[in-house]
Amino acid sequence: MHDEHLPGLRRRGFLAAGTGAAALTLVGCGNGIGDDRADSGDGRPRKGGRLRAAFAGGGASETLDPHLANLFADVARAKALYDKLADYGADLSARPRLAASWEPDRSLARWRVTLREATFHDGRPVTAEDVLYSYRRIADPKQAYRAKASLEPIDLDASRATGNRAIEFVLKRPTAEFPNVLAAFGAYIVPENATDFDKKPVGSGPFRFVSFAPGRSAVFRRNDAYWDGAPHLDELELVVVNEESARVNALLGGQIEYAHELAPTTARAHEGKGRIEIVRLRGSAMQAFCMKTDRAPFDDKRVREAFFLIADREELVDGALSGAGVVGNDLFGKGYEYYADDLPQRAQDLDRARALLRQAGAGKLRVTLDTSAVAAGFTEAAGIFRDQAARAGVTVDVRMGSKDSYWSDILDNGTLCCYRSGAMPIESHLSQRLLTASTTNATKWKHPDFDALYQQAQSTRDKTERAAVYRRMQRRLYAEGGFLVWGFADWIIATARDVRGVDPKAPANTLDWARFDKVWLA
């Protein structure tokens, strides 16, 4: 794609195929349009310039359809172009975005949402009809959009616009935490009847579309009419660089200004050396092995429990994360609201693991563990766990997957894989990953009684009683679920020394993570 129709705009091309630092090729020089910045040292934001940010991506199948956003690169692009009604703050509470306010009736089964005054990039106002169109599109039973399970409580046939900027959401049952639905991962608002997302996407976000080359780069420029204030940058380029070493070398060489996701050893090698800045988002990335509960051998809960007991979590955190994290306890969301912190910390018990495997008729078990260099610590964790399993008499064959297709491949294929997640409320993790209708249910955990408990928790007005239901659900996952959560890693980002405005406390997936409209070049 070309952008000669934008006067004064200098294009840089990135090629991110293959491996190593040589995979990144820069065309052109300088820092983009309006590069007349001066650093007075007063710490105030500066207007102008182009920021080039590198993420691991999903190859040629990438799309700008925000309802299909799954990878962190997808979300960064979606956040540049679109808004949600709400988003998660650093504390994972829902914060208003396009929604100026929300209010339930006494039953908690009807919620009135009032939109703020905002416009799409083509000048049209964001209306209630756009919201209803977006949610109905996500809920399409023929599609597998990420936020579908989160929007399930809404009766979209009964919900209606009560004004240009007012919506009455009618729910299928009382829902105490409905703002979390509005903030759901992937629940972006698009214009009514929008279908062409990769060629001419129109959103209400802080940046306007310039060009998109799947698997390579996406270019955006400042939206001066953005409702939350125009970005400081003139231009943002998000480039796909799957190799961590290539991201780091590009940053050191001045080809990019922001590198997403560094390995702990890399961060340690550069921290405090003065060439680049390291930002650590503490404990914000769940690290796990994902067992498919619908197929052998993990359709037997005794085998799953044995694998829980094979894992030496401290060895995994020390070896795979170089100590940059904390141990997990086979549950998502350590430290988050509703986390079941009363359950005993699970420790390695190889004798008990062997006994469970014998009971299950799996005394000489052999399994394949899918992994990839797609995420920091994955290949190291696979090797460590392989050696731990061998001590319990289990043979683990490690299979390396493609960085381009790993995340889509492991949703349905294989039996055991490396897995990770950024931050979200525990309620959202349950709805998007552990219900029968969840579209990203990687463990294939499908139990109607578990679904019913989730609905009960949603409908429970009293917070203490609601917490008790969530703890009941977590106790079951702790006993027989498919996520072997061995740790919570620091999320590590690196930037050039002149980058300002990167929030050091916003976990991945939250509002202020990858918030490039608030970043500037000093």
Secondary structure, DSSP 8 states (H G I E B T S, - for coil): ---TTSTT---------SSSGGG----S-SS-TT------SS-------EEEEEE---GGG----GGG--SHHHHHHHHHH-EESEEE-TTS-EEESSEEEEEE-TTSSEEEEEE-S-B-TTS-B--HHHHHHHHHHHT-TTS--TTHHHHTTB-TTT-EEEETTEEEEEBSS--TTHHHHHT-TT-EE--TT---TTTS---SSSEEEEEEETTTEEEEEE-TT-TT---S-SEEEEEE---HHHHHHHHHTTS-SEEE---HHHHHHHTTSSSEEEEEEEEEEEEEEEE-TTSTTTTSHHHHHHHHHH--HHHHHHHHSTT-EEE--SSS-TTSTT--TTS------HHHHHHHHHHTT-TT-EEEEEE-TTSTTHHHHHHHHHHHHHTTT-EEEEEE--TTTHHHHHHHSSSEEEEEE----HHHHHHHHSSTT-TT-TT----HHHHHHHHHHHH--SHHHHHHHHHHHHHHHHHH-SEEEEEEEEEEEEEETTEE---TT--TTSTTTT-GGG-EE-
